[in-house]
Amino acid sequence: MKTEEAYIAGYTLGDGCLYSRQHKFSMNPKKTLVDYEVTWADAEIEHLEKISQIVKNNHPKHGIVALRLRNNGTYAILRCSRKAVYIWLRNLLDQNVENQTKENIASFIGGFFDAEGCVQKLTNGEYKGKTYYRICLTITQKDREILEKIKALLKLHFGINSNIYKKWHKDAYVLRIQSNKGAYAFFENIDFRSRRKRTKLESMLSSVHSNPKLQLPRLMDN
């Protein structure tokens, strides 16, 4: 698995949809036609264009995709109806990410967080008139098993602690990295490819003061 493939596998697991549908011909019931389709949805249209480019890089002859705006342009749908792309992504999702290189695991987790992740800065108390903050990275998912896998990979390969909670009154679970140390380790080892989420995380890491001993390096410009 290439790094780009690990990334799109994580992104597709978080925010993609793969399906196939069979059609039978009324004149010849034994003959069937199968439609294949892969879709991704994102409010960040620029990021879907990056996903489209990854598909085209890996399938120059079959990576034909359609990018459409929905809901008055507040989000977009990226769609590909090619069998070769469907099979490629299905094979990637079937691979055991735990057996990949550390670089690929980071890329896979980054893709998953780009699809489902959220960045927040929460109040962490006051001391001598000064407010302290902590950064919280979260992912919401209905499948707890997926979050358990992500939690184990974060700890084993990057030393990042996280917790999983049942979402109140909802059939979903939340994984949280809720410390500045964990947020910085995520930034340093995994990071977002989403420009909006990366910019938000960089800004928060630059502004928090809850741990004066945490020395942040000069943040990346791109």
N, C-alpha and C positions, 0 to 999 in steps of 0.2 A: 504494500500500500504506500502510495506517495503522500507527501505532506498535504498537498491540495485535496487529495482524495479523503484523507482523514478528516480534514476540515469540513468538506461538504457532507460527509457521513454524519458528523455531529450536528451540523446545521439542519440536515434533513430529518434526523431523529427528533430534533426539537420542534421544527416548524414546517416540515414537509409532509406531503401526502402522496403515496404511491398506490395506484390501483389498476387493475386489469378487468376487462369486461368482455364477455363472450356474446356474440350475436349469431343466431341461427337463421338460415335462409328458408323461407316458407316453401319455396319450390324444391329445395333439397335439404331436408332436416339434418342430414348427416354432415353437411358442410357447415363449418363455423368460421367466424371472423373474430379475432381478438383485438380489442382496442387497449392500448397502453397509455398511461398518462402519469406525469409527475408534476406536482404543483408546489410552489412555495408562496407564502404571503408575508409581507413586511411593510411597516410604515415608512421605512427608510429605502426609498426607491434606488438611491445610489448603491446601496448594499446589494439589492437584487441584481443590479447590473454586474456586480462583481461575481455573484453566483453564476449568472449567465455566462460570464467569460470562463469560469472554471469548467463548466460543461463543454463549451466550445473548444477549450484547450485539450480536453481529453477525448472529445468526439468531434473532430473538425468536419466530418462528413455527415454526422447524424445529430449534432448538437444544435438543432434548430429550435429556438425558443421564442415565445411570445410574451411580451411584457405589457400588461394592461393595468390602467388605473381604475380603482374602484372607490365607491363612496365619496364622490366629488374630489377625488385625488388625495384623500387622507391616507390611503394605503394602496398597495399594488399587488397584483397576482402575477407570478412568473410561471409559465406553463410550457411543458415539453411533452409532445405526444409521439416520441420515438421509442420503439421497442429496445434498441441497443442501449439507450440511456436508462430506461427502466431496469433492465437486467444488470447493467453496471452498478447502479445504486443499490439494487437489492442484494447483490453480491457483497458490496462494501458493508452494508448494514448487517449482513450475516457473519462477517468476520469478527473474531474475538479481539476487541481493542486492547485487552490486557496483555496480549502477546506482541504488541507493537512497540516501536522505539519510543523513548521518552519524548522526542520531538513530535512524533505522530500523536501520542497521547495528549500532549499539550494542544496540538492543533484540533484534535477531536473535541476536547473540552471547550476550547475557544469557540468552535463552531456552535456547540450546544448553548453556551452562554450568549452568543450573538443572537441566537434564535429566541431563547426563552428568558435570558437574564435581565435583571433590573439592578440599578445602582442607586443607593440612597445614602444620605448623610444624616445620622441621628444624633440627638443630644445625648451626651454621656455624663451629664452632671455639671455642677459649678463649683469653683473653688476660688476664694478671695476675689469674688466679683468677675471671674473669668469663666466663660462657658467652654466646655470641652466637648468634642465630637468624636464619633466613631463612624467608619464607613461600613455599610452592610451591602453585600452582594447576595441577591436572591434568585432562585429559580422555582417556578411553580409547575408542577406536573401531576397528572392523575396516576401515573405508574410509579409507585414507590420504589420498585425494584430498580428502575433506571437511576433514580436519585441515589440509591444505596451504592450503585456501581460508581457513579460520579464521586460520591463522598469518599469511597475507598481509594480511587485513583488520585484524588487531590491529596490525601494524607500520605499514601505510599510513595508517590513520585515527587511531590512538591512540598511536603510537610505542612499542608494547609488544613487546619481544623475547620470542620463544618458540622452543622446539626440539621436534622430533618424533623419537621413538625407537621401535624395534621392541620389543614386549614379549617378554621372555625366555620361550621355549618356548610361546608362544601366538600364534595367528593374529590379532594385534591390534597397534595402534600407540597411543602415548601422546604427547599434546602437553603440554608443561610451560612454565609461566611461573614461573621459579625465582629470583626476586629480590624484595626488599622494594619496590624502586622500581617493578617491573612490577606487583606486587600492589596497590600504592597507586594506580597509574595505572588499573588495572582497576576498583578501588573508586570512583575519582573519575569515570570516564567511562562505565562499563558497569554494574557492580554486579550483585548477585543480587536477584531478587524472592523467592526462597525465604527465609523468615524464618530457618530454621535455618542455612543457609549464610551468609547475610548477617551474622547475629549472630556466627558463628564467625570470619568474616573481620574484622569490626570489632574483636573481642576480640584477635585476633592482631596487628592493626596497632597497637593501643594498647599492646601488651606488648613488641614487639620492640625491641631496643636495638643491633642490629648496625650501624646507621648513625645516629650521634648527630646528623648534620646534617639528617636527614630530619624535617622539622617537619610533623606531622600536624594538620590542623584538627580542631575539635570534631566528633566523629562524629555522624551522623544518629541521631535517636531512633526514627524509624519506618522 
